[in-house]
Amino acid sequence: MCNLCGEDEQNVMKMRHTLSHVLAAALVEMYPGVQFGVGPATATGFYYDIDLSEVKDAEGNVMKITDADLPKIQKKMYSIINKKLDLVYSEKSREEALAWAKENHQKYKVELIEDLPESEIISFYQLGDFMDLCKGPHVENTGKAGAFKLIKVAGAYWRGDEKREMLTRIYGVAFETEEELKEYLQRLEEAKARDHRKLGKELDLFSFSELVGAGLPLFSPRGTVLRDVLTNYSLSLRARHGFERVWTPHITKLDLYKASGHYAKFGAELFLVHSQVNGEEFALKPMNCPHHAQIFASRPRTYKEMPVRYMESTTDYRDEKSGELGGLSRVRSLTQDDTHVFCRKEQIKAEIQNLVGIVRELYTVVGMSKLRARLSYRNDEDKYLGDKSLWEMAQAQIKEAAIENGLDYFEMEGEAAFYGPKIDFMAEDAIGREHQVATIQLDFVQPERFGLTFVNENGEKEQPVMIHHATLGSIERFMSVFIEHTSGWFPFWCAPEQVRILTVNDQVLDYVEKIKQILSEVTLETPLKHNDLRFTADVSDESLGKKIKRAVSMKTPVLLIVGERDKENGTVSVREKDTEKTVALTELAEYLKNIK
């Protein structure tokens, strides 16, 4: 239960947790022999992981649950809820708990109990005839379980380990009132229509190939334009704020990550590369900070150079579990618009303010200006590295920067990385969902591990502070958010195809050439400079209606419809998503440059 949640939110979480037990109780009645994994409450509802391998039908076949079975399971749940059964708490000794689990053939519960610390209180909740291992809390009785709906069935590896059993996960959503549930379900339908995997295929942006491998996206020409324009804007924005581009190779000796500490922490996520020439062990880089640290260390530095600011757009590789991969949201090849600052301790606040300004400008431009910031601090645990007084100074500077920049922020003690405090930015999309996007992360450890120094004004060596930052984060993940936020109707400046010329008939083909010549000379200068206009022409023999439908299906922001009257009058009919007007050919270039 979230200690920071308000009383209402805690009550909702109790309701959702109770509904997971009601779901389990219904399944016991409907599928005798079902085995249970875990069934927690979630941010919008609940789920339960179950194993049906011992549940057989009349012919002796293992039964399965699909989405088609959810209405009847939900009906059974309502029958249990209407009984207003109490949730009764009890405790058992370890021996009693294990005996209960074995007697009821619940092997996953046996494993959970065996993994509990010796000092742990082992508690249960009884719901009618159904009992489950559970810490709670719950509502008093099932009559207070709220409004819910079972929404889907999916697969889930036991404990997220792809080498373990594949279980069936049944998801539900739940809220206090039917009205809240209805509103959420409407948003869910909207989210399905905006799903970036669906739109990515429809708009010809990206694809995956079994021959290439899971989590390794392939971008089409249209998708490549989109990612390149977004990347170039991020680079140009950071360049205006004093960052310089660097380049690092895609593989490195393992010694680099052993020195940085990443090998000990993330070794299982590394793609290893073995040299056939001399037997050296390399890795595909999963992050860029150790490389940038080596660039800083490549020559002596003085206080007059500080701060040093590097940026790089580069692809990293992480061996994510296949069960955790999903569209562009979680991939094995991820391109980061990575940024590292090496600064003096007293420069931390100014550098954070510089980065906050970058974040706010970028997310305003892409139409996601509603940002919240989570300030993550250390607590009194001994897991944090670095001098405590340095932490306290840095945390104070982070908070001051948040206040002075007018950020909507909240503080979380104990959520900092072991090597420094951080700011995580959350952006709200068009349908009210919140996504973690940019980060600003302080690092007191890598400068020490790599022995990074600069000479201060007293001629003494001083250790810099390192600040990690990614504005878009992973380009792939940002694109998944951006595609869904815009529903594929990208802003004019970054649309893969910005303008499409549509002809009414062949009598205007010579006039189309004049239009194309004008378009070829148009360059947009905001928000990205030197952004040459991207346009195509549909001069096929099909009807104008079909041409318009095809262009709209690709969500082309501007259509130029050209007929004989336009040719005679020296005009074009300009159709945008919500407007249509006639523009003189002599004014067309300026008109396009002013589209927001």
HELIX and SHEET records of a PDB file:
HELIX    1   1 GLU A    7  MET A   30  1                                  24    
HELIX    2   2 ASP A   67  ASP A   69  5                                   3    
HELIX    3   3 LEU A   70  ILE A   81  1                                  12    
HELIX    4   4 ARG A   94  GLU A  103  1                                  10    
HELIX    5   5 LYS A  107  GLU A  114  1                                   8    
HELIX    6   6 THR A  142  LYS A  144  5                                   3    
HELIX    7   7 TRP A  158  GLY A  160  5                                   3    
HELIX    8   8 GLU A  178  ARG A  194  1                                  17    
HELIX    9   9 HIS A  196  GLU A  202  1                                   7    
HELIX   10  10 PRO A  221  ARG A  240  1                                  20    
HELIX   11  11 LEU A  254  SER A  260  1                                   7    
HELIX   12  12 HIS A  262  PHE A  266  1                                   5    
HELIX   13  13 GLY A  267  GLU A  269  5                                   3    
HELIX   14  14 CYS A  289  PHE A  296  1                                   8    
HELIX   15  15 TYR A  303  GLU A  305  5                                   3    
HELIX   16  16 SER A  322  GLU A  324  5                                   3    
HELIX   17  17 LYS A  345  GLN A  347  5                                   3    
HELIX   18  18 ILE A  348  VAL A  365  1                                  18    
HELIX   19  19 LYS A  388  GLU A  404  1                                  17    
HELIX   20  20 GLN A  446  ARG A  449  1                                   4    
HELIX   21  21 ILE A  475  THR A  486  1                                  12    
HELIX   22  22 PHE A  492  CYS A  494  5                                   3    
HELIX   23  23 ASP A  506  VAL A  508  5                                   3    
HELIX   24  24 LEU A  509  SER A  520  1                                  12    
HELIX   25  25 LEU A  544  SER A  553  1                                  10    
HELIX   26  26 GLU A  564  ASN A  569  1                                   6    
HELIX   27  27 LEU A  585  GLU A  587  5                                   3    
HELIX   28  28 LEU A  588  LYS A  593  1                                   6    
SHEET    1   A 4 GLN A  35  PHE A  36  0                                        
SHEET    2   A 4 GLY A  45  ASP A  51 -1                                        
SHEET    3   A 4 MET A 166  PHE A 175 -1                                        
SHEET    4   A 4 ALA A 147  TYR A 157 -1                                        
SHEET    1   B 3 LEU A  87  LYS A  92  0                                        
SHEET    2   B 3 ILE A 122  LEU A 127 -1                                        
SHEET    3   B 3 PHE A 130  LEU A 133 -1                                        
SHEET    1   C 2 PHE A 206  SER A 207  0                                        
SHEET    2   C 2 LEU A 218  PHE A 219 -1                                        
SHEET    1   D 8 GLU A 244  ARG A 245  0                                        
SHEET    2   D 8 VAL A 308  TYR A 317  1                                        
SHEET    3   D 8 SER A 333  CYS A 343 -1                                        
SHEET    4   D 8 VAL A 465  SER A 474 -1                                        
SHEET    5   D 8 GLU A 434  ASP A 443 -1                                        
SHEET    6   D 8 LYS A 422  GLU A 428 -1                                        
SHEET    7   D 8 LEU A 371  TYR A 377 -1                                        
SHEET    8   D 8 TYR A 409  GLU A 413  1                                        
SHEET    1   E 3 ILE A 251  LYS A 253  0                                        
SHEET    2   E 3 GLU A 281  LEU A 284 -1                                        
SHEET    3   E 3 PHE A 271  HIS A 274 -1                                        
SHEET    1   F 2 PHE A 454  VAL A 455  0                                        
SHEET    2   F 2 LYS A 461  GLU A 462 -1                                        
SHEET    1   G 5 PHE A 535  ASP A 538  0                                        
SHEET    2   G 5 VAL A 499  THR A 503  1                                        
SHEET    3   G 5 VAL A 558  VAL A 562  1                                        
SHEET    4   G 5 THR A 571  ARG A 575 -1                                        
SHEET    5   G 5 GLU A 580  ALA A 584 -1                                        
SHEET    1   H 2 THR A 523  LEU A 524  0                                        
SHEET    2   H 2 ASN A 531  ASP A 532 -1                                        
END                                                                             
